[in-house]
């Protein structure tokens, strides 16, 4: 998308007081506003604003599994790392931690989807989970993608493993030892960079 050159943090700073000054009355209006900002966007910054609206503190009560279809729409139609990574780590990941029984099956489906951005989301959704990481899910999502040829999927594998190595480096070492031959050089290098 065209880009006006306004960075993420600057957009966030612009949006915060606007969102606070113009509260939305209910969940339906919030979701409609997010979709309108997102779908009608002509510039990348407008999509940043839509993402920021999803995470604004006034709408925390709407952060539950019923928001997942909205986030899936944003992931698929955003189809680029700067949109997908924010939604994966800061929207989908917290929903997974709050409602694992409902979110886990969805992420498993996304991990084998035709769409690479769903796959990337399934792999990196737990970046901020630290000790609350569902290592079974993390492992399953990565194993499903070990031989995927796409750069963004391979990079996600390495990033997810490198991030989790901060919490449990032995698990990551064992995972790489068990699956390293099937991993791309990029995934392996990223996963072990800080071990």
C-alpha positions in Angstrom: 0.0 0.0 0.0 1.1 3.6 -0.4 2.8 5.0 2.7 2.8 8.6 3.8 6.0 8.0 5.9 4.4 8.2 9.4 5.8 5.5 11.6 3.8 3.1 13.8 4.6 4.9 17.1 3.7 8.3 15.6 0.3 6.9 14.3 -0.3 5.5 17.7 0.4 8.8 19.3 -2.0 10.5 16.9 -4.8 8.0 17.4 -4.7 7.6 21.2 -6.3 11.1 22.0 -8.7 10.8 19.0 -10.0 7.4 20.2 -10.4 8.7 23.8 -12.3 11.7 22.7 -14.7 9.7 20.5 -15.7 6.6 22.3 -17.7 4.0 20.4 -20.9 2.9 22.1 -20.9 -0.9 21.7 -19.1 -3.8 20.2 -20.9 -3.8 16.9 -19.9 -0.1 16.3 -16.3 -0.8 17.3 -16.0 -3.7 14.9 -17.7 -1.7 12.1 -15.3 1.2 12.7 -12.3 -1.1 12.6 -13.5 -2.8 9.4 -14.3 0.6 7.7 -10.9 2.0 8.6 -9.2 -1.2 7.5 -11.1 -2.0 4.3 -11.4 1.6 3.0 -7.7 2.4 3.7 -5.8 4.0 0.9 -2.6 4.4 2.9 -0.7 2.0 5.2 -1.1 4.4 8.2 -4.9 4.1 8.0 -4.5 0.3 8.6 -2.2 1.1 11.5 -5.0 3.2 12.9 -7.5 0.4 12.6 -5.1 -2.0 14.3 -4.6 0.6 17.1 -8.4 0.9 17.5 -8.6 -2.9 18.1 -6.1 -2.6 21.0 -7.4 0.6 22.6 -8.0 0.2 26.3 -11.6 1.3 25.9 -12.3 -1.8 24.0 -10.6 -4.4 26.1 -13.9 -6.0 27.0 -14.2 -7.0 23.3 -10.9 -8.9 23.3 -12.4 -12.4 23.3 -12.6 -15.3 20.9 -15.5 -13.6 19.1 -12.9 -11.1 17.8 -10.9 -13.8 16.0 -12.9 -13.6 12.7 -12.1 -9.8 12.6 -8.4 -10.5 13.2 -8.4 -13.2 10.6 -9.9 -10.8 8.1 -7.2 -8.3 8.9 -4.4 -10.9 8.7 -5.5 -12.2 5.3 -6.3 -8.9 3.7 -3.3 -7.1 5.3 -1.0 -9.8 3.9 2.2 -8.2 5.0 4.5 -8.6 8.0 4.0 -5.2 9.6 0.2 -5.8 9.9 0.3 -9.5 10.6 2.9 -9.5 13.3 1.2 -6.8 15.4 -2.1 -8.7 15.2 -0.6 -12.1 15.8 1.5 -11.2 18.8 -0.7 -8.5 20.4 -4.3 -9.6 19.6 -4.4 -13.3 18.7 -1.7 -14.3 21.3 -3.5 -12.8 24.2 -6.8 -14.4 23.1 -5.0 -17.8 22.9 -3.8 -17.4 26.5 -7.2 -16.3 27.7 -9.2 -18.9 25.8 -6.9 -21.8 24.8 -9.7 -24.3 24.4 -11.4 -22.2 21.7 -8.4 -20.6 20.1 -6.0 -23.5 19.9 -7.9 -25.5 17.3 -8.1 -22.4 15.1 -4.4 -21.9 15.2 -3.8 -25.5 14.4 -6.0 -25.0 11.3 -4.2 -21.8 10.4 -0.8 -23.6 10.7 -1.7 -25.7 7.6 -3.7 -23.1 5.7 -3.0 -22.2 2.1 -2.6 -18.6 3.2 1.0 -17.9 4.4 -0.1 -15.1 6.7 -2.4 -17.4 8.6 0.5 -19.8 8.9 2.8 -17.0 10.1 0.2 -16.0 12.7 -0.1 -19.5 14.0 3.7 -19.7 14.5 4.3 -16.3 16.1 1.1 -15.8 18.1 2.8 -16.9 21.3 5.8 -14.5 21.1 4.8 -12.7 24.3 3.7 -15.9 26.2 7.1 -16.7 27.9 6.3 -19.2 30.6 2.7 -19.5 29.5 3.7 -20.8 26.1 1.8 -23.9 25.0 4.9 -25.7 23.7 2.8 -28.5 22.3 1.0 -26.0 20.1 4.2 -24.1 19.2 5.9 -27.3 18.2 2.9 -28.5 16.2 2.6 -25.2 14.3 6.3 -25.2 13.5 6.6 -28.8 12.5 3.7 -28.3 10.1 5.8 -25.6 8.4 9.3 -26.9 8.6 9.6 -27.5 4.8 7.5 -24.5 3.7 9.4 -22.6 1.1 8.2 -19.1 1.9 10.6 -16.6 3.5 8.1 -15.1 5.9 7.1 -18.6 7.2 10.7 -19.6 7.6 11.6 -16.4 9.4 8.6 -16.8 11.7 9.8 -20.3 12.7 13.2 -18.9 13.7 11.8 -15.9 15.5 9.3 -18.0 17.5 12.0 -20.4 18.6 14.5 -17.6 19.4 11.9 -15.8 21.5 11.0 -19.0 23.4 14.7 -19.7 24.0 14.6 -16.8 26.4 12.3 -18.8 28.5 13.4 -22.4 27.9 16.7 -22.6 25.9 16.9 -26.4 26.6 13.5 -27.0 24.9 14.6 -25.0 21.9 18.0 -26.8 21.7 16.2 -30.2 21.8 13.6 -29.1 19.2 16.4 -27.9 16.8 18.3 -31.1 17.4 15.2 -33.2 16.6 14.1 -31.2 13.6 17.1 -29.3 12.4 17.6 -31.4 9.3 14.2 -30.5 8.0 14.5 -26.8 8.9 15.7 -24.2 6.5 19.1 -22.6 7.1 17.3 -19.4 7.8 15.0 -20.9 10.5 17.8 -22.8 12.1 20.1 -19.7 12.2 17.4 -17.5 13.6 16.4 -20.1 16.2 19.9 -20.6 17.5 21.3 -17.1 17.2 21.2 -16.4 20.9 21.7 -19.8 22.3 
